[in-house]
Amino acid sequence: QIRVKSTPPSLPPPAPPATSADLAAIRHQVEHYFSDANLQHDVFLHSKLSQAADGWIPLDTILAFPKMRAMKATAAHVQTALQTSTVVETKGHP
């Protein structure tokens, strides 16, 4: 008996490293999402914050936003970008 070997599905290529300009844009966008001005009008994010007993929102929620997808932001990018933020913080990373 003989058959063609099944090949494992190919993995997507790793995300390219973010430049300092990319990280600044990501930080700015995330800080905007959590700003008082935005939360007054953003029903979705406001409801997520209200439902979160401890105030933490899954990073995947933020990464799913259209502008974050357009920036091709990854969890690592967001965590790195927010290390210098005075507005928001992340947890669960080194």
C-alpha positions in Angstrom: 0.0 0.0 0.0 1.1 3.5 -0.7 -0.4 7.0 -0.2 0.6 10.6 -0.3 1.8 11.8 3.0 -0.6 14.2 4.7 1.1 17.5 5.4 0.3 19.5 8.5 -1.6 22.7 7.8 0.9 25.5 7.3 1.1 28.1 10.1 0.6 31.7 9.3 3.8 33.7 9.1 4.7 35.4 12.3 3.7 39.0 12.7 6.5 41.4 11.7 8.1 43.2 14.5 6.4 46.5 15.4 8.3 49.7 14.9 8.3 52.4 17.5 5.8 54.3 15.4 3.6 51.3 15.2 3.7 50.9 19.0 3.0 54.6 19.5 -0.1 54.3 17.2 -1.3 51.2 19.0 -0.9 52.9 22.4 -2.7 56.0 21.2 -5.6 53.9 19.8 -6.0 51.8 23.0 -5.8 54.9 25.2 -8.5 56.5 23.0 -10.8 53.5 23.4 -10.6 53.9 27.2 -10.8 57.6 27.3 -13.8 59.3 29.1 -14.7 61.0 25.8 -14.9 57.7 23.9 -16.6 55.7 26.7 -19.4 58.3 26.8 -20.4 57.2 23.3 -19.0 53.6 23.0 -21.9 51.5 24.2 -20.1 48.2 23.5 -16.9 48.9 25.4 -18.8 50.7 28.2 -21.0 47.6 28.6 -17.9 45.3 28.7 -16.4 47.4 31.4 -19.6 47.4 33.4 -19.9 43.6 33.2 -16.3 43.1 34.3 -16.3 42.7 38.0 -12.6 43.5 38.3 -12.4 46.0 35.5 -10.3 43.9 33.2 -11.3 43.3 29.6 -9.9 40.4 27.6 -7.2 41.7 25.2 -8.8 39.6 22.5 -11.8 42.0 22.7 -9.6 45.0 21.9 -7.6 43.1 19.2 -10.9 42.3 17.4 -11.7 46.0 16.9 -11.5 47.1 13.3 -8.8 49.7 13.8 -6.6 47.2 15.7 -7.1 44.6 13.0 -6.1 47.2 10.4 -2.9 47.9 12.3 -2.3 44.2 12.5 -1.7 44.5 16.2 -0.9 41.4 18.2 -1.2 40.8 21.9 2.5 41.2 22.2 2.4 44.5 20.4 -0.3 45.9 22.6 1.4 44.7 25.8 4.7 46.3 24.7 3.0 49.5 23.6 1.1 49.9 26.8 4.2 49.6 29.0 4.6 53.3 28.8 0.9 54.2 29.1 -0.2 56.4 32.0 -3.9 55.7 31.1 -4.3 51.9 30.9 -2.5 48.9 32.2 -2.2 45.2 31.2 -1.7 42.2 33.3 -0.6 38.7 32.6 2.6 39.5 30.8 6.2 39.8 32.0 
